[in-house]
Amino acid sequence: MSQVRISRQHWHSLLGELDLARRQRHLLTYRALIERLQLPTPAMQTLTAALEYLAVLDARAEQPLRSSLVISQGASRLPRTGFFACVERLGRFSGPVDGLEAASWHASEVVRVFEYSYPEERSADC
């Protein structure tokens, strides 16, 4: 996969939207997030890359994964399968990416995110 970059402004906006969702205890769809952030094309690839990067940062800091707050619009109400592939690489989840195990893991991770207090990230380097 080619290296996709997100601007510093979009990165901080993404963190802000996820923080707001966490405090309000609700989930965001990929489409809603792309529209709110006004990401340029290729928006989905940019958002996916940014969420995977954030997952790596959260895993490294041994924090719940904020990227779990972003879900598909479909009936599953789960993140895309690439999210589960990413968290599997990070050693956070193993199992089928489209089954009950994935849904159960995701639900518990979302609760962990809602209940966790993240350190301020104004100085995050992109």
VMD Tcl script that draws the C-alpha trace (Angstrom):
set ca {
  {0.00 0.00 0.00}
  {1.31 3.43 -0.86}
  {2.04 5.89 1.89}
  {-1.03 8.05 2.50}
  {-0.50 11.30 4.38}
  {-2.98 13.24 6.48}
  {-2.44 16.93 7.11}
  {-1.68 18.08 10.64}
  {-4.96 20.03 10.65}
  {-6.98 16.94 9.60}
  {-5.11 14.81 12.18}
  {-6.00 17.18 15.02}
  {-9.58 17.41 13.75}
  {-9.77 13.61 13.70}
  {-8.52 13.40 17.29}
  {-11.04 16.08 18.28}
  {-13.97 14.27 16.63}
  {-12.99 10.98 18.29}
  {-12.63 12.68 21.66}
  {-16.06 14.28 21.31}
  {-17.60 10.93 20.33}
  {-15.90 9.30 23.32}
  {-17.20 11.93 25.74}
  {-20.71 11.71 24.28}
  {-20.44 7.90 24.28}
  {-21.42 7.42 20.66}
  {-19.93 5.89 17.52}
  {-19.16 7.57 14.19}
  {-19.49 6.15 10.70}
  {-16.59 6.37 8.27}
  {-18.76 8.48 5.94}
  {-19.80 10.94 8.67}
  {-16.18 11.35 9.74}
  {-14.99 11.93 6.16}
  {-17.69 14.60 5.74}
  {-16.97 16.30 9.07}
  {-13.23 16.37 8.44}
  {-13.73 17.33 4.76}
  {-10.96 14.95 3.79}
  {-9.71 15.30 0.21}
  {-9.69 12.36 -2.22}
  {-8.74 9.55 -1.63}
  {-10.70 10.23 1.56}
  {-11.40 6.64 2.65}
  {-7.77 5.58 2.20}
  {-6.59 8.64 4.10}
  {-9.03 8.04 6.94}
  {-8.21 4.33 7.10}
  {-4.47 5.01 7.21}
  {-4.94 7.65 9.93}
  {-7.12 5.33 12.04}
  {-4.60 2.50 11.68}
  {-1.78 4.86 12.68}
  {-3.80 5.96 15.71}
  {-4.41 2.30 16.61}
  {-0.64 1.73 16.55}
  {-0.08 4.77 18.81}
  {-2.80 3.66 21.25}
  {-1.51 0.08 21.33}
  {2.03 1.30 21.93}
  {0.78 3.43 24.84}
  {-1.26 0.45 26.11}
  {-4.50 2.42 25.76}
  {-7.88 1.31 24.41}
  {-8.07 1.85 20.65}
  {-9.94 5.05 19.80}
  {-10.24 3.94 16.19}
  {-12.80 1.36 17.40}
  {-15.30 4.25 17.63}
  {-15.51 4.39 13.82}
  {-17.92 1.91 12.22}
  {-19.49 1.05 8.88}
  {-22.96 2.27 8.03}
  {-24.04 -1.29 7.29}
  {-26.22 -3.49 9.46}
  {-23.23 -4.96 11.31}
  {-22.44 -1.63 13.05}
  {-18.83 -2.81 13.16}
  {-15.61 -1.33 11.79}
  {-14.48 -2.53 8.36}
  {-12.58 -5.82 8.15}
  {-9.31 -3.92 7.69}
  {-9.69 -2.60 11.24}
  {-9.76 -6.14 12.59}
  {-6.76 -7.12 10.45}
  {-4.93 -4.11 11.92}
  {-5.78 -4.95 15.55}
  {-4.81 -8.56 14.91}
  {-1.36 -7.35 13.74}
  {-1.18 -5.31 16.96}
  {-1.93 -8.43 19.02}
  {-5.20 -7.04 20.39}
  {-7.60 -9.46 18.69}
  {-7.49 -12.83 16.98}
  {-10.31 -14.66 15.30}
  {-12.65 -14.33 12.33}
  {-13.10 -10.67 11.39}
  {-16.79 -10.98 10.61}
  {-18.20 -13.15 13.35}
  {-19.54 -13.02 16.86}
  {-16.02 -12.97 18.33}
  {-15.20 -9.78 16.42}
  {-18.49 -8.14 17.43}
  {-17.99 -9.09 21.06}
  {-14.37 -7.87 21.12}
  {-15.39 -4.62 19.44}
  {-18.22 -3.97 21.93}
  {-15.89 -4.43 24.90}
  {-13.18 -2.25 23.30}
  {-15.72 0.55 22.73}
  {-16.69 0.41 26.43}
  {-12.99 0.57 27.38}
  {-12.54 3.67 25.15}
  {-15.62 5.35 26.67}
  {-14.28 4.78 30.19}
  {-10.64 5.70 29.56}
  {-9.12 9.15 30.12}
  {-6.64 9.89 27.36}
  {-3.72 12.26 27.95}
  {-3.93 15.53 26.05}
  {-2.43 15.13 22.59}
  {-1.90 18.65 21.37}
  {1.73 17.86 20.54}
  {1.20 14.65 18.56}
  {3.68 14.47 15.69}
  {2.38 13.35 12.33}
}
mol new
graphics top color blue
foreach p $ca { graphics top sphere $p radius 0.5 }
foreach p [lrange $ca 0 end-1] q [lrange $ca 1 end] { graphics top cylinder $p $q radius 0.2 }
display resetview
